[in-house]
Amino acid sequence: MDDHNKHVIETALLCAQEPLTVADLTRLFAEDIAPGEIDDALLELQKAWEDKGMELVRIATGWRFQSRLAMREYLDRLTPEKPPKYSRAVMETLAIIAYRQPVTRGEIEEIRGVAVSSNVMKQLEDRGWVEVIGHKETVGRPGLYATTKQFLDDLSLTNLQSLPMLEDAAPMAAAEQLGQAVMEFDPSATVETVIELDEDGQPIIQSASEELGHEESSNEESSNEEIEIADVEISEETSEEVEEVSPESEDKTDEQK
């Protein structure tokens, strides 16, 4: 492909608001151009931009130009708005869906050990990162969650196989590895309270007054135990004194006789 056609492809990618596929790029030219020629031109452009602040990358929905991660700290100064931050619960839930998909909400809760709030799932769905792709054939037919192409695009990934390999199977380890350019983990987020479930799968919630009453009863029991121990020690000391006095009283009685 000649330089002119390469410049056409380059300009189209720089001006496009969405990633462009090879099929989209072939429509730029009146003459028939083989997809292989487009692929070769894209690889040449990718190499030509290696030493610049922008890079040409292939993602799930096509090709696009994007700024390099090293340029981020400078570009952030132009936009006073900070990128959204996500809580520990959101990041862990996203990591489980990404690595275990398709997965139900109940399975997510089983892995995390805590109940997943509806607000967490809503944030992920509103962001366009997860969606329901079907229903599991079991009681209640719960929805099966999976990640979207938008999720791959935001992480600059081509497919799910491009996800970072897990060195630790813990959900938080996966969440940390997923915390890349478009997602920032909020370390100040409130840690969720662990909710115990009864035999029917319903959460067992203990109120603060019940917890306080439990603590007070525990303190009363410990105080009663201390009082009982003190009483036993006093009774033992009294009995010892009685035993020491008893022989003298017996001697005095004999002398009087």
C-alpha positions as CSV (number, residue, x, y, z in Angstrom):
1,M,0.0,0.0,0.0
2,D,1.3,3.4,-0.9
3,D,1.9,6.3,1.5
4,H,-1.2,8.2,0.5
5,N,-3.5,5.3,1.5
6,K,-1.6,4.9,4.7
7,H,-2.2,8.6,5.5
8,V,-5.9,8.1,4.8
9,I,-6.1,5.2,7.2
10,E,-4.1,7.2,9.8
11,T,-6.3,10.2,9.5
12,A,-9.5,8.2,9.8
13,L,-8.3,6.5,13.0
14,L,-7.2,9.8,14.5
15,C,-10.6,11.5,13.8
16,A,-12.8,8.5,14.6
17,Q,-14.8,8.7,17.8
18,E,-15.1,4.9,18.0
19,P,-12.6,2.1,17.2
20,L,-12.6,1.1,13.5
21,T,-12.5,-2.4,12.2
22,V,-10.7,-3.6,9.0
23,A,-14.1,-3.7,7.3
24,D,-14.7,-0.1,8.2
25,L,-11.3,1.0,6.8
26,T,-11.8,-0.7,3.5
27,R,-14.9,1.5,2.9
28,L,-12.5,4.5,2.8
29,F,-11.4,3.6,-0.7
30,A,-13.3,3.5,-3.9
31,E,-11.1,0.7,-5.3
32,D,-11.1,-2.8,-3.9
33,I,-8.4,-3.3,-1.3
34,A,-7.8,-6.6,0.3
35,P,-8.2,-6.9,4.1
36,G,-4.6,-8.2,4.2
37,E,-3.3,-4.9,2.8
38,I,-5.2,-3.0,5.5
39,D,-3.7,-5.2,8.2
40,D,-0.2,-4.6,6.8
41,A,-0.8,-0.9,6.7
42,L,-2.0,-0.9,10.3
43,L,1.1,-2.8,11.5
44,E,3.3,-0.3,9.7
45,L,1.5,2.6,11.3
46,Q,1.7,1.0,14.7
47,K,5.5,0.7,14.3
48,A,5.8,4.3,13.1
49,W,4.1,5.6,16.3
50,E,6.3,3.6,18.7
51,D,8.3,6.6,19.8
52,K,5.4,9.0,20.2
53,G,3.0,9.9,22.9
54,M,0.1,8.2,21.1
55,E,-0.1,4.6,20.2
56,L,-2.2,2.5,17.7
57,V,-3.7,-0.4,19.5
58,R,-6.1,-3.2,18.5
59,I,-8.9,-3.8,21.0
60,A,-12.1,-6.0,21.0
61,T,-14.1,-3.7,18.7
62,G,-11.3,-2.6,16.3
63,W,-8.3,-0.3,16.0
64,R,-7.9,3.1,17.7
65,F,-5.3,5.7,18.7
66,Q,-4.9,6.4,22.4
67,S,-2.5,8.2,24.6
68,R,0.2,6.2,26.3
69,L,-0.1,5.6,30.0
70,A,3.1,7.6,30.6
71,M,1.3,10.7,29.3
72,R,-1.6,10.3,31.7
73,E,-0.3,12.5,34.5
74,Y,0.2,15.4,32.1
75,L,-3.2,15.0,30.4
76,D,-5.0,14.8,33.8
77,R,-4.0,18.5,34.4
78,L,-6.2,19.6,31.5
79,T,-9.2,17.9,33.0
80,P,-10.0,19.0,36.6
81,E,-12.6,16.3,37.0
82,K,-11.2,13.2,38.6
83,P,-12.0,9.8,37.2
84,P,-14.6,7.8,39.0
85,K,-13.4,5.7,42.0
86,Y,-14.8,2.3,42.8
87,S,-15.2,0.6,46.1
88,R,-13.6,-2.7,47.1
89,A,-16.9,-4.4,46.7
90,V,-17.3,-3.2,43.1
91,M,-13.7,-4.2,42.1
92,E,-14.0,-7.7,43.7
93,T,-17.3,-8.3,42.1
94,L,-16.0,-7.2,38.7
95,A,-12.9,-9.4,39.1
96,I,-15.0,-12.5,39.9
97,I,-17.2,-11.9,36.9
98,A,-14.2,-11.4,34.6
99,Y,-12.4,-14.5,35.6
100,R,-15.4,-16.8,36.4
101,Q,-18.0,-15.8,33.8
102,P,-20.7,-16.7,33.2
103,V,-21.5,-16.5,36.9
104,T,-24.7,-15.9,39.0
105,R,-25.1,-13.4,41.8
106,G,-25.3,-16.2,44.3
107,E,-22.0,-17.7,43.1
108,I,-20.4,-14.3,43.5
109,E,-21.6,-14.0,47.0
110,E,-20.4,-17.5,47.8
111,I,-16.9,-16.7,46.5
112,R,-16.7,-13.3,48.3
113,G,-18.3,-14.5,51.5
114,V,-20.6,-11.5,51.7
115,A,-23.9,-10.4,50.2
116,V,-23.6,-8.4,47.0
117,S,-25.8,-5.3,47.1
118,S,-27.9,-4.3,44.2
119,N,-26.1,-1.0,44.0
120,V,-22.8,-2.8,43.2
121,M,-24.4,-4.6,40.3
122,K,-26.1,-1.4,39.1
123,Q,-22.8,0.5,39.0
124,L,-21.2,-2.2,36.8
125,E,-24.2,-2.4,34.5
126,D,-24.5,1.4,34.2
127,R,-20.8,1.6,33.3
128,G,-21.4,-1.0,30.6
129,W,-18.9,-3.5,32.0
130,V,-21.2,-6.4,32.8
131,E,-24.5,-7.7,31.4
132,V,-26.9,-10.6,31.8
133,I,-26.3,-13.1,29.0
134,G,-28.7,-15.8,30.1
135,H,-30.2,-17.7,33.0
136,K,-29.0,-20.7,34.8
137,E,-31.3,-23.7,34.7
138,T,-31.8,-24.1,38.4
139,V,-34.3,-23.0,41.1
140,G,-35.4,-19.4,40.4
141,R,-33.4,-19.3,37.1
142,P,-30.9,-16.7,38.3
143,G,-29.2,-14.4,35.7
144,L,-25.8,-15.2,34.4
145,Y,-23.4,-12.3,34.4
146,A,-20.5,-11.8,32.0
147,T,-18.3,-8.9,30.9
148,T,-19.0,-6.8,27.8
149,K,-16.9,-5.6,24.8
150,Q,-17.0,-2.1,26.5
151,F,-15.1,-3.7,29.4
152,L,-12.4,-5.0,27.1
153,D,-12.2,-1.7,25.3
154,D,-11.8,0.3,28.5
155,L,-8.9,-1.9,29.5
156,S,-7.4,-1.9,26.0
157,L,-7.8,-5.7,25.7
158,T,-8.4,-7.7,22.6
159,N,-10.2,-10.6,24.2
160,L,-10.7,-12.3,27.6
161,Q,-7.5,-14.3,27.1
162,S,-5.6,-11.0,27.3
163,L,-6.6,-10.6,31.0
164,P,-3.6,-10.7,33.3
165,M,-2.8,-14.1,34.7
166,L,-3.7,-14.6,38.4
167,E,-0.9,-15.3,40.8
168,D,-3.4,-15.4,43.7
169,A,-6.9,-16.8,43.4
170,A,-8.3,-14.3,46.0
171,P,-10.9,-11.9,44.6
172,M,-9.0,-8.9,45.8
173,A,-5.8,-10.0,44.0
174,A,-7.8,-10.1,40.8
175,A,-9.3,-6.8,41.5
176,E,-5.9,-5.2,42.0
177,Q,-4.6,-6.6,38.7
178,L,-7.7,-5.2,37.0
179,G,-7.2,-1.7,38.4
180,Q,-5.6,-0.2,35.3
181,A,-5.9,3.1,33.5
182,V,-9.7,3.5,33.4
183,M,-10.4,2.2,37.0
184,E,-9.0,3.5,40.2
185,F,-9.4,1.6,43.4
186,D,-10.6,3.6,46.4
187,P,-8.6,2.5,49.5
188,S,-10.7,4.6,51.8
189,A,-13.9,2.7,50.9
190,T,-15.8,1.3,53.8
191,V,-15.2,-2.4,54.4
192,E,-18.4,-4.3,54.1
193,T,-19.9,-6.1,57.0
194,V,-20.0,-9.9,56.7
195,I,-23.6,-11.1,56.7
196,E,-24.3,-14.6,57.9
197,L,-27.1,-16.5,56.1
198,D,-29.6,-18.8,57.8
199,E,-30.8,-22.2,56.4
200,D,-33.2,-20.5,54.0
201,G,-30.4,-18.3,52.6
202,Q,-31.8,-15.2,54.3
203,P,-29.3,-12.7,55.9
204,I,-29.1,-12.8,59.7
205,I,-28.7,-9.2,60.8
206,Q,-27.8,-8.4,64.4
207,S,-28.6,-4.9,65.6
208,A,-26.2,-2.7,67.4
209,S,-28.4,-2.9,70.6
210,E,-28.3,-6.7,70.5
211,E,-24.5,-6.6,70.1
212,L,-24.3,-4.1,73.0
213,G,-26.6,-6.3,75.2
214,H,-24.4,-9.3,74.4
215,E,-21.3,-7.4,75.5
216,E,-23.0,-6.3,78.7
217,S,-24.1,-9.8,79.5
218,S,-20.6,-11.1,78.9
219,N,-19.2,-8.4,81.2
220,E,-21.8,-9.4,83.9
221,E,-20.9,-13.0,83.6
222,S,-17.2,-12.3,84.0
223,S,-18.0,-10.1,87.0
224,N,-20.1,-12.8,88.7
225,E,-17.3,-15.3,88.1
226,E,-14.8,-12.9,89.8
227,I,-17.2,-12.5,92.8
228,E,-17.6,-16.2,93.2
229,I,-13.9,-16.8,93.1
230,A,-13.4,-14.0,95.8
231,D,-16.1,-15.7,98.0
232,V,-14.4,-19.0,97.7
233,E,-11.0,-17.5,98.7
234,I,-12.6,-15.8,101.8
235,S,-14.4,-18.9,102.9
236,E,-11.1,-20.9,102.6
237,E,-9.2,-18.3,104.7
238,T,-12.0,-18.4,107.4
239,S,-11.9,-22.1,107.6
240,E,-8.2,-22.1,108.1
241,E,-8.5,-19.6,111.0
242,V,-11.1,-21.8,112.6
243,E,-8.9,-24.8,112.4
244,E,-6.0,-22.9,114.0
245,V,-8.2,-21.7,117.0
246,S,-9.9,-25.0,117.7
247,P,-6.9,-26.8,119.4
248,E,-6.2,-23.9,121.8
249,S,-9.8,-23.8,123.0
250,E,-9.7,-27.6,123.6
251,D,-6.6,-27.2,125.8
252,K,-8.3,-24.4,127.9
253,T,-11.3,-26.6,128.5
254,D,-9.0,-29.5,129.8
255,E,-7.3,-27.1,132.3
256,Q,-10.6,-25.9,133.7
257,K,-11.6,-29.5,134.3
